Amino acid sequence: MEIILLATILAFVITFTAIPVIINVSEIKKLYDLPNARKIHAMPVPSLGGLGIFAGFIISCLMTISFSSAPGFQYYFAAALVIFFLGLKDDILILTPMKKIIGQIIAAFIIIYKGGIVIKSMHGFFGVNELPEVISLTLTYLTVIVIINSFNLIDGVDGLAAGLGIFTTLTFGVYFYVAAHAEYAALAFAMCGSLLAFLIFNRSPARIFMGDTGSLLIGLINAILVVQFINIADSPGAIVPFRASPAIAIAILIIPLFDTLRVFSIRIFNRRSPFSPDRNHIHHILLDRGMTHKAVSFTLIVVNIFFVAVAYALSFLSINILIPVMIALAFGGFTLVYLRKPRLMVVATVDSEDILQLSKPSRIMPLTPAKKAAERN
């Protein structure tokens, strides 16, 4: 328990101390995430918050986790370092999707071949248990890459990726603590502590974004945690067993996973690259329905909690029943959101004087700095 508390507190304090410094340096060096046609924010915002998250997480882990009792962890941190430099370069210089995928594959290779993060069984899904080595490795690579990208793609609204990351790592951390796997609990709580500190500066209106440096790191750590959770929770002699552990794991990551797989499928169906940008994400749809950043983040986190509660309550069911139930609920909920009519809005480019002369509230949203002038007045 002591190392878990120490890991959480250290990560929080280091990240909380680092973020204001990063904001100041970003403003001095003009390292901003600039607005464009697809992005939601209207003003330049520093985008190197992942530096603070990484610093708090890695220093905390190195000071609390012993490599002698957890030999695979040195490779987890090596993979995290690969992801850190990959995300940092993308935040500053912009990488092509192919280069990002290559970097993610390298990180996946490290945790799979050296760290032992491998999905060896389907746990009875479709009647399949132990997997041949080729299929096992292929499935593990696919799982790791999808989870890494799922947090990268869901990071589109103030506080959303950080909030979901806090929930997932907190959930895994509590399980590993109860299941007597203190090292994995410390890993999860260290990330949770860093994200809690970052969220103070990232809640709407955000003073800083985590960028790819932060979102890719959250995805990598969640990929490690979810594979270990699946393997431990359904293993013989598990202190806290879950017969349908893959279904519980899917429920914990349901929002980022479902949104990523849905968007990837739409892009591929339209003969586009799955990594091509668009505004089809669930947070974009909710914003178009009139919700604020805070409302979107809060709603999606609550929905994720609901899925975990349902999966836990139905964990006595067969995995062949529980996973389809999770998928059906996800599609049903998304359909209800999608069918709801978006708010009516007229978009125009106008002068600040025109806005200031409006005698009553207008549905006009300017595409120029005039919007800020009107808001200030």
C-alpha positions in Angstrom: 0.0 0.0 0.0 2.9 2.4 0.8 4.4 2.2 -2.7 1.0 2.8 -4.3 0.4 5.9 -2.2 3.9 7.1 -2.8 3.6 6.5 -6.6 0.4 8.4 -6.8 1.5 11.4 -4.7 4.9 11.7 -6.4 3.3 11.6 -9.9 0.7 14.2 -8.9 3.3 16.6 -7.3 5.8 16.3 -10.2 3.2 16.8 -12.9 1.5 19.6 -11.0 4.8 21.4 -10.6 5.9 20.8 -14.2 2.8 21.9 -16.1 3.0 25.7 -15.3 6.6 25.7 -16.3 5.7 24.0 -19.6 2.9 26.5 -20.2 5.3 29.4 -19.7 8.0 27.9 -21.9 5.5 27.1 -24.6 4.2 30.7 -24.6 7.8 32.1 -24.8 8.8 29.7 -27.6 5.3 29.9 -29.4 4.8 26.2 -29.2 1.1 26.1 -29.7 -1.6 23.9 -31.1 -3.1 26.3 -33.7 -6.8 26.4 -34.6 -7.9 25.0 -38.0 -11.0 23.8 -39.8 -11.3 20.5 -37.8 -10.2 21.7 -34.4 -12.6 23.0 -31.8 -10.5 25.6 -29.9 -10.5 29.1 -31.3 -7.3 30.4 -29.8 -3.7 28.9 -29.8 -3.1 26.6 -26.8 0.2 25.1 -25.6 0.2 21.4 -26.6 3.1 19.9 -24.7 1.3 18.8 -21.5 2.4 15.3 -22.2 5.9 16.3 -21.1 4.5 16.9 -17.6 2.5 13.7 -17.6 5.5 11.7 -18.7 7.8 13.3 -16.1 5.5 12.7 -13.2 4.7 9.1 -14.3 8.2 7.9 -15.1 10.0 9.5 -12.1 7.3 8.2 -9.8 7.6 4.6 -11.2 11.4 4.6 -11.1 11.3 5.6 -7.5 8.7 3.2 -6.3 8.9 0.0 -8.4 11.7 -2.4 -7.9 13.0 -4.1 -11.1 14.1 -7.1 -9.0 10.5 -7.9 -8.1 9.1 -6.8 -11.5 11.8 -7.6 -14.1 9.5 -6.9 -17.1 8.9 -3.3 -16.0 12.3 -2.0 -17.4 11.0 -2.9 -20.8 7.7 -1.1 -20.2 9.6 2.0 -19.4 11.8 1.5 -22.5 8.7 1.3 -24.6 7.3 4.4 -22.8 10.5 6.3 -23.8 10.0 5.3 -27.4 6.4 6.6 -27.3 7.5 9.7 -25.5 9.9 10.8 -28.2 7.5 9.7 -31.0 4.7 11.9 -29.5 7.1 14.8 -28.8 8.3 14.9 -32.3 4.7 14.7 -33.7 3.6 17.6 -31.3 6.5 19.8 -32.6 7.2 18.8 -36.2 4.1 16.6 -37.2 4.8 13.0 -38.3 3.1 11.1 -41.1 0.7 8.4 -40.0 3.1 5.7 -41.3 6.0 7.0 -39.1 3.7 7.1 -36.1 2.6 3.5 -36.7 6.2 2.3 -37.1 7.1 3.9 -33.8 4.1 2.3 -32.1 5.0 -1.1 -33.6 8.5 -0.7 -32.1 7.0 0.1 -28.7 4.7 -2.9 -29.0 7.6 -5.1 -30.0 9.5 -4.2 -26.8 6.6 -4.9 -24.4 5.6 -8.1 -26.2 8.9 -9.8 -26.8 10.8 -8.4 -23.8 8.1 -7.5 -21.4 5.9 -10.6 -21.8 2.7 -8.8 -22.7 1.0 -11.4 -24.8 -2.6 -12.5 -25.2 -2.3 -16.3 -25.1 -5.9 -17.3 -24.9 -9.4 -16.3 -26.1 -10.8 -17.4 -22.7 -13.6 -19.4 -24.4 -14.8 -16.7 -26.8 -16.3 -18.6 -29.7 -15.2 -21.7 -28.0 -11.5 -20.9 -28.5 -9.0 -21.0 -25.6 -5.3 -21.4 -26.2 -4.1 -19.7 -29.3 -1.3 -20.7 -31.7 1.8 -18.5 -31.3 1.4 -16.7 -34.7 -2.3 -15.8 -34.0 -1.5 -14.9 -30.4 1.2 -12.4 -31.4 -0.9 -11.0 -34.2 -3.8 -10.4 -31.8 -1.6 -8.9 -29.2 0.0 -6.5 -31.7 -3.4 -5.5 -33.0 -4.8 -4.9 -29.5 -1.8 -2.8 -28.4 -1.8 -0.6 -31.5 -5.6 -0.1 -31.4 -5.6 0.9 -27.7 -2.6 3.3 -28.1 -4.5 5.0 -31.0 -7.8 5.0 -29.2 -6.7 7.4 -26.6 -4.9 9.5 -29.2 -8.1 9.8 -31.2 -10.4 10.4 -28.3 -8.3 13.4 -27.2 -10.5 16.0 -28.9 -12.4 17.8 -26.0 -11.0 19.5 -23.0 -10.6 17.0 -20.2 -11.9 14.0 -22.1 -8.8 11.9 -22.6 -7.4 12.8 -19.2 -10.7 12.0 -17.5 -11.1 8.6 -19.3 -7.4 7.8 -18.5 -8.0 8.6 -14.8 -11.0 6.2 -14.8 -9.3 3.4 -16.6 -6.1 3.5 -14.7 -7.9 3.9 -11.4 -10.1 0.9 -12.2 -7.1 -1.3 -13.2 -5.1 0.0 -10.2 -7.8 -1.0 -7.7 -8.1 -4.4 -9.2 -4.3 -5.1 -9.2 -4.1 -3.9 -5.6 -6.9 -6.2 -4.4 -5.4 -9.0 -6.5 -2.0 -8.6 -4.7 -0.1 -7.3 -7.8 1.4 -4.2 -6.2 3.8 -3.4 -9.0 1.0 -3.2 -11.6 -1.2 -1.2 -9.1 1.7 1.3 -8.7 2.1 1.6 -12.4 -1.6 2.3 -12.8 -1.8 4.7 -9.9 1.3 6.6 -11.0 -0.4 7.3 -14.3 -3.6 8.2 -12.5 -1.8 10.7 -10.3 -0.1 12.4 -13.2 -3.4 12.7 -15.1 -5.2 14.1 -12.0 -2.6 16.9 -11.8 -2.8 17.5 -15.6 -6.6 17.7 -15.5 -6.4 20.7 -13.2 -5.0 22.7 -16.2 -6.8 20.8 -18.9 -10.4 21.2 -17.8 -12.5 23.5 -19.9 -11.4 26.1 -20.9 -8.1 24.3 -21.2 -4.8 26.1 -20.5 -2.8 23.3 -22.1 -3.3 20.2 -24.2 -1.6 16.8 -23.6 -0.7 16.4 -27.3 0.3 13.1 -28.7 3.1 12.9 -26.1 0.4 12.4 -23.4 -2.3 10.6 -25.3 0.0 7.9 -26.8 1.5 7.3 -23.4 -1.9 6.8 -21.8 -2.7 4.3 -24.5 0.5 2.4 -24.1 0.1 2.0 -20.3 -3.6 1.0 -20.7 -2.6 -1.6 -23.3 -0.1 -3.1 -20.8 -2.7 -3.0 -18.0 -5.5 -4.5 -20.0 -3.5 -7.5 -21.3 -2.2 -8.2 -17.8 -5.7 -7.8 -16.4 -7.1 -10.3 -18.9 -4.4 -12.8 -18.2 -4.4 -12.5 -14.4 -8.2 -12.3 -13.8 -9.0 -15.5 -15.6 -6.0 -17.5 -14.4 -6.2 -20.5 -12.0 -5.8 -19.4 -8.4 -6.6 -15.7 -9.1 -7.4 -13.9 -5.9 -10.2 -11.9 -7.6 -11.3 -14.1 -10.6 -13.4 -13.0 -13.5 -14.4 -15.7 -15.8 -15.3 -13.2 -18.6 -12.2 -11.0 -18.1 -12.0 -10.0 -21.8 -15.5 -8.6 -21.6 -14.8 -6.7 -18.4 -11.6 -5.3 -20.1 -13.7 -4.2 -23.1 -16.2 -2.4 -20.8 -13.4 -0.5 -19.0 -12.1 0.8 -22.4 -15.4 0.9 -24.2 -15.6 4.6 -25.0 -12.2 5.0 -26.7 -12.3 1.5 -28.2 -15.7 1.8 -29.7 -15.2 5.3 -31.1 -11.8 4.3 -32.7 -13.1 1.1 -34.3 -16.3 2.8 -35.5 -14.3 5.7 -37.0 -11.7 3.4 -38.6 -14.5 1.3 -40.1 -16.2 4.4 -41.6 -12.9 5.7 -43.1 -12.0 2.3 -44.6 -15.5 1.8 -46.0 -15.2 5.2 -47.7 -11.8 4.1 -49.1 -9.8 6.5 -47.0 -6.9 6.0 -44.7 -8.0 4.9 -41.2 -5.7 7.7 -39.9 -7.1 10.5 -42.1 -8.6 13.3 -40.0 -12.3 14.1 -39.8 -15.1 15.1 -37.4 -16.9 11.8 -37.0 -15.8 11.1 -33.5 -18.4 10.8 -30.7 -17.2 14.0 -29.0 -17.7 15.9 -32.3 -21.2 14.6 -32.6 -22.1 15.5 -29.1 -20.7 19.0 -29.5 -22.8 19.4 -32.7 -25.8 18.4 -30.6 -25.2 21.5 -28.5 -23.3 20.1 -25.6 -20.3 22.0 -24.0 -16.8 20.6 -23.5 -17.5 19.9 -19.8 -20.8 18.2 -20.6 -19.3 16.0 -23.3 -16.4 14.9 -21.1 -18.7 14.3 -18.1 -21.3 12.4 -20.1 -18.8 10.0 -21.8 -17.0 9.3 -18.5 -20.3 8.5 -16.8 -21.3 6.3 -19.8 -18.0 4.4 -19.4 -18.7 3.9 -15.7 -22.1 2.6 -16.6 -20.7 0.0 -19.0 -18.3 -1.3 -16.3 -21.1 -1.5 -13.8 -23.2 -3.5 -16.2 -20.3 -5.8 -17.2 -19.5 -6.4 -13.5 -23.1 -7.1 -12.6 -23.4 -9.6 -15.5 -19.9 -11.1 -15.1 -21.6 -14.4 -14.2 -22.6 -14.8 -17.8 -20.6 -16.5 -20.5 -18.1 -14.4 -22.4 -20.0 -15.4 -25.6 -23.1 -13.6 -24.1 -21.5 -10.7 -22.3 -19.3 -9.3 -25.1 -22.3 -9.2 -27.6 -24.3 -7.4 -24.9 -21.6 -4.8 -24.5 -21.4 -4.3 -28.3 -25.2 -4.1 -28.6 -25.4 -1.5 -25.8 -22.6 0.6 -27.4 -24.3 0.6 -30.8 -27.7 1.3 -29.3 -26.5 4.2 -27.3 -24.6 5.7 -30.3 -27.6 5.3 -32.5 -29.7 7.3 -30.1 -27.1 10.1 -30.0 -26.7 10.1 -33.8 -30.4 10.3 -34.5 -30.9 13.2 -32.3 -31.2 16.4 -34.4 -28.2 18.8 -34.2 -28.8 22.3 -33.1 -29.6 24.8 -35.9 -26.7 27.2 -36.5 -25.9 29.8 -39.2 -22.2 30.1 -39.7 -20.9 33.3 -41.3 -17.9 35.6 -41.4 -18.9 39.0 -40.0 -17.2 42.1 -38.6 -17.1 42.8 -34.9 -19.1 46.0 -35.4 -22.0 43.9 -36.9 -22.0 41.6 -33.9 -22.0 44.4 -31.4 -24.9 46.1 -33.1 -27.1 43.0 -32.7 -30.0 43.9 -30.3 -30.8 40.3 -29.3 -29.1 37.0 -29.1 -28.1 35.7 -32.5 -27.4 32.2 -34.0 -24.6 33.6 -36.1 -21.2 32.2 -35.2 -18.2 34.2 -36.7 -15.2 32.5 -38.2 -13.0 35.5 -37.5 -11.4 37.1 -34.4 -14.7 39.1 -34.2 -16.1 36.2 -32.1 -13.7 37.0 -29.3 -14.4 40.7 -29.5 -18.1 40.0 -29.1 -17.6 37.7 -26.2 -15.5 40.2 -24.3 -18.2 42.8 -24.6 
